[in-house]
Amino acid sequence: QEGRVLCDAVSCSVPCSHPLPAPAGGCCPTCTGCLHEGVARAEGDVFSPSDGNCTVCVCLAGNVSCFSPECPPGSCPSPSPSDCCSCHPAKCSFGGRTYAHGARFSLDGDGCTTCVCQGGEVECSFAPCPILDCPQHQRHLRPGQCCSSCRDPPAPTGCFLDDNGVEFPVGQLWSPGDPCELCICQADGSVSCRRTECLETCPYPIRIPGQCCPDCSAGCTYMGRVFSNNETFPSELDPCLSCICLVR
């Protein structure tokens, strides 16, 4: 056009639902045949889909139409595997009400008994209850419940120690025999213990029985003897030397 070449893609009008891909050398899909589930079908071809169930499909002008067989109502107590019609089991009449096949309902509405309609017959079973790990005297049945449950254990009032049979109240502090270890009775009945770390600030501290950390303020311990602050004494190693206890 006026010395220039103008190009445009061919616009395809596809008037069918299942066209075949464009043939070799062609641009547009064709409605002469059908493409259904990835399989090419010829015009007028009658076939069954992959999911079967006795459905019949036909290819007409690129369109696929499927039809399911009409089955008469009624019960089928023992259907044949080759029978295309599905079963319509009988309904159940129970407690003045009618239930469809497969329907589940609760007996008397209490939720403790589950019933199911199976081919005109009602089968009921009790709801299973969990296995409880508490003793019998701690179990109780709450109103509106089907299964018993464990009562909440009473809140602990203290800590009971099996080794000596002593029970400490909640918040009680005590030393279990080691003066450097201190224990406390927790609110949940457990015992929490912690050791005291001593920092010795003098070379000759006095160790007081029953006390965790050595005492540097009371005097000095020298060669197994205890001397008070500012007290002088001869050296055990050299009698010409005089020593003095200084608390610093």
KAPETA-V413780 format. One record per residue. N is the residue number from 1. RES is the residue in three letters. PHI is phi in whole degrees, -180 to 180 (NA if undefined). PSI is psi in whole degrees, -180 to 180 (none if undefined). NEAR is the number of other ideal C-beta (glycine too) atoms within 10 Angstrom. Layout:
N,RES,PHI,PSI,NEAR
N,RES,PHI,PSI,NEAR
//
This chain:
1,GLN,NA,115,5
2,GLU,53,42,4
3,GLY,83,-1,4
4,ARG,-117,150,5
5,VAL,-103,121,5
6,LEU,-107,129,6
7,CYS,-119,146,4
8,ASP,-148,145,5
9,ALA,-68,143,6
10,VAL,-68,129,7
11,SER,-89,121,7
12,CYS,-98,133,12
13,SER,-107,114,5
14,VAL,-109,104,12
15,PRO,-89,14,9
16,CYS,-128,166,19
17,SER,-89,-26,14
18,HIS,-132,65,22
19,PRO,-73,157,20
20,LEU,-83,152,19
21,PRO,-59,157,11
22,ALA,-59,136,12
23,PRO,-67,168,11
24,ALA,-58,129,5
25,GLY,84,-2,5
26,GLY,-104,165,11
27,CYS,-107,-37,10
28,CYS,-108,145,14
29,PRO,-60,156,18
30,THR,-114,146,16
31,CYS,-97,13,19
32,THR,-90,83,14
33,GLY,117,176,20
34,CYS,-138,149,27
35,LEU,-114,109,19
36,HIS,-127,120,18
37,GLU,55,39,12
38,GLY,79,3,6
39,VAL,-113,130,11
40,ALA,-79,130,13
41,ARG,-117,139,20
42,ALA,-77,162,11
43,GLU,-61,128,14
44,GLY,83,3,11
45,ASP,-72,135,16
46,VAL,-109,130,9
47,PHE,-152,169,18
48,SER,-110,139,12
49,PRO,-68,169,14
50,SER,-65,-33,9
51,ASP,-79,-4,7
52,GLY,61,-120,8
53,ASN,59,32,10
54,CYS,66,14,14
55,THR,-76,138,14
56,VAL,-116,132,14
57,CYS,-120,155,18
58,VAL,-139,142,16
59,CYS,-99,118,25
60,LEU,-135,113,14
61,ALA,52,43,15
62,GLY,82,-2,21
63,ASN,-108,140,14
64,VAL,-108,122,19
65,SER,-117,131,12
66,CYS,-118,146,12
67,PHE,-135,140,10
68,SER,-107,143,12
69,PRO,-68,145,11
70,GLU,-88,125,6
71,CYS,-108,140,14
72,PRO,-70,146,6
73,PRO,-69,159,6
74,GLY,137,175,10
75,SER,-92,149,13
76,CYS,-127,87,15
77,PRO,-64,-32,9
78,SER,-142,77,6
79,PRO,-70,149,12
80,SER,-82,142,8
81,PRO,-59,-27,4
82,SER,-86,-3,6
83,ASP,-78,127,12
84,CYS,-78,-25,14
85,CYS,-77,135,16
86,SER,-80,158,12
87,CYS,-81,149,15
88,HIS,-125,82,14
89,PRO,-61,160,17
90,ALA,-69,151,17
91,LYS,-81,170,15
92,CYS,-116,138,22
93,SER,-110,121,12
94,PHE,-151,128,16
95,GLY,60,33,10
96,GLY,80,7,5
97,ARG,-126,157,9
98,THR,-110,132,10
99,TYR,-121,142,18
100,ALA,-75,162,11
101,HIS,-62,132,17
102,GLY,88,-7,11
103,ALA,-71,141,16
104,ARG,-114,139,9
105,PHE,-151,164,17
106,SER,-101,137,13
107,LEU,-73,125,16
108,ASP,61,10,8
109,GLY,71,15,8
110,ASP,-88,-12,11
111,GLY,77,-3,12
112,CYS,-89,-22,15
113,THR,-122,128,15
114,THR,-109,130,15
115,CYS,-119,152,18
116,VAL,-139,141,16
117,CYS,-91,120,22
118,GLN,-127,101,14
119,GLY,56,42,14
120,GLY,91,-8,14
121,GLU,-113,143,12
122,VAL,-103,126,16
123,GLU,-116,128,10
124,CYS,-120,148,12
125,SER,-147,151,10
126,PHE,-76,145,11
127,ALA,-66,131,12
128,PRO,-68,141,9
129,CYS,-106,145,12
130,PRO,-69,155,8
131,ILE,-80,125,5
132,LEU,-93,142,13
133,ASP,-103,17,7
134,CYS,-109,157,12
135,PRO,-66,165,8
136,GLN,-61,-36,7
137,HIS,-73,-12,7
138,GLN,-98,4,14
139,ARG,-97,145,13
140,HIS,-153,155,10
141,LEU,-105,114,10
142,ARG,-79,153,9
143,PRO,-61,134,4
144,GLY,81,1,8
145,GLN,-104,151,13
146,CYS,-92,-31,14
147,CYS,-116,148,14
148,SER,-72,156,16
149,SER,-135,165,15
150,CYS,-84,137,12
151,ARG,-69,151,11
152,ASP,-68,131,7
153,PRO,-63,145,9
154,PRO,-63,147,6
155,ALA,-64,135,9
156,PRO,-66,142,15
157,THR,-101,-6,11
158,GLY,-178,-171,14
159,CYS,-116,125,21
160,PHE,-103,124,13
161,LEU,-102,119,15
162,ASP,-71,-24,6
163,ASP,-71,-34,6
164,ASN,-126,1,7
165,GLY,72,16,7
166,VAL,-96,135,12
167,GLU,-111,126,12
168,PHE,-103,138,16
169,PRO,-70,162,9
170,VAL,-62,131,15
171,GLY,92,-6,10
172,GLN,-72,135,14
173,LEU,-104,141,9
174,TRP,-160,163,16
175,SER,-108,126,14
176,PRO,-82,32,12
177,GLY,112,-28,7
178,ASP,-100,117,12
179,PRO,-63,-18,13
180,CYS,-89,-1,13
181,GLU,-116,131,14
182,LEU,-125,131,16
183,CYS,-118,154,18
184,ILE,-136,144,16
185,CYS,-88,117,23
186,GLN,-78,166,13
187,ALA,-68,-24,9
188,ASP,-91,9,9
189,GLY,90,0,14
190,SER,-91,161,10
191,VAL,-111,130,15
192,SER,-118,126,10
193,CYS,-121,150,12
194,ARG,-146,140,10
195,ARG,-92,148,10
196,THR,-95,126,12
197,GLU,-92,125,8
198,CYS,-95,139,11
199,LEU,-115,103,7
200,GLU,-79,123,10
201,THR,-106,4,11
202,CYS,-140,154,15
203,PRO,-77,-21,9
204,TYR,-129,65,18
205,PRO,-75,161,19
206,ILE,-95,127,18
207,ARG,-96,115,11
208,ILE,-95,127,13
209,PRO,-58,136,5
210,GLY,84,-5,6
211,GLN,-107,139,11
212,CYS,-69,-58,16
213,CYS,-97,146,15
214,PRO,-62,153,17
215,ASP,-108,121,14
216,CYS,-97,-5,17
217,SER,-98,-12,10
218,ALA,-92,-15,14
219,GLY,150,-154,18
220,CYS,-131,152,22
221,THR,-113,123,18
222,TYR,-138,120,15
223,MET,52,42,11
224,GLY,82,-1,6
225,ARG,-112,152,9
226,VAL,-107,128,15
227,PHE,-122,144,18
228,SER,-81,171,11
229,ASN,-64,136,13
230,ASN,70,8,10
231,GLU,-81,136,13
232,THR,-102,151,9
233,PHE,-160,151,14
234,PRO,-72,150,11
235,SER,-73,141,12
236,GLU,-74,-20,12
237,LEU,-94,-32,8
238,ASP,-141,109,9
239,PRO,-65,-14,8
240,CYS,-83,-9,6
241,LEU,-98,140,9
242,SER,-112,134,10
243,CYS,-111,157,18
244,ILE,-136,142,11
245,CYS,-90,115,18
246,LEU,-121,123,11
247,VAL,-92,115,16
248,ARG,-125,none,6
//
